[in-house]
Amino acid sequence: MKKVIIYCLSLIMFYHNSVSQDLPDRARARDIGILVGMMKTGNLNAITDVPGVMVGHQTLVSGDSIRTGVTAILPHPGNIFMEKVPAAIYVFNGFGKLAGYTQVRELGNIETPIILTNTLSVPIAVNALIRYTLSQKGNENIRSVNGIVGETNDGYLNDIRGLHVTEDDVFTAIKAAEAGMVQEGSVGAGTGTTALGFKGGIGTASRLLPVIDGRQYTVGVLVQSNFGRDLIINGLPFSRENLQSSLNNEDEAGSCMIVIATDAPLSERNLERLGKRAFIGMGKTTTVMSNGSGDYAIAFSTGYQIPYYTERQTIENPPLVSNDGMTIFFKAVEEATQEAIYNSLFMATTITGYRGHTAEAISLEKVKQLVK
């Protein structure tokens, strides 16, 4: 009995040391008085403020070296293959392994959930999306699936060569997807990431637009942060030394995945323009975007759907937002992206993983002091 108690205590201590879950010490940017921009947020200040959008995570923490996971973003709860949504992908820096880009570029829509994971798990995630789509009712005769999978490299904290993500993990993340509050920080695809000298992860934010032709639209953003060197918060530079970062000050490599959702009826061309402007928000958080950074924005609209089956040669879409109407959308995505990145840092917990590497969560008390 004594040996069992000692073993259980050792497991508890190991877990406490390897994955800090001291959540009361973590807070979102607005909770500590950091307000980004001037626009109003949605009720949750999350990508799920866009009606129909759902997010799910599968977090993998095991032993002393597995620190990774999967995050799934669903544009709507139905059969996405049969009811595709307009979409675009903007490539800011192409040092990445994003799957599914060319068909989205060609056709302007997506037909599967969007999966985020680590670099070497992209193939297994694509396989999972194919199996998931083929298994859905109504898809019995489908013979082509364009799975969308983005990634960042979590090899500093995670045994990435171990290929620990499985198809079941992807299925679990999709099944866990729901509307409402989104878990942030060291969860899902953000479990093993680092950003701006600290523990990175999943972050989200949203913006409400002014009423347009009697309707108020929302822009929501979710990021997987794993990039950058020097941190900037609302224009104020913070050195790693002052914030007591444990990471190498010369490590500028890394990546950032940005997923953008809106319920406004935008064309795929204007969705690409929206994705492009997200990197203005990202650029306000750091001073360096490196050669080895894979930075992509995936933007989609839930404002209308594109049916797979149709007996007509034409598809009727609702009136689309004009080019002249896009400026306020650009402002919204810039603000939401910047705040989502801050939330990914501020909500992340300290992680110790592969080869004893540790990524410290940023000190929120230190941030508050320096902001003052």
PyMOL commands that set and color helices and strands:
alter all, ss='L'
color gray80, all
select helices_A, chain A and resi 2-18+23-25+29-32+47-49+101-107+119-135+160-162+167-176+188-190+268-283+323-325+327-346+354-356+364-371
alter helices_A, ss='H'
color red, helices_A
select strands_A, chain A and resi 54-62+66-74+83-94+109-110+114-118+148-152+194-195+198-199+202-208+218-226+231-233+236-238+255-262+294-301+306-307+351-352+358-359
alter strands_A, ss='S'
color yellow, strands_A
deselect
rebuild
show_as cartoon
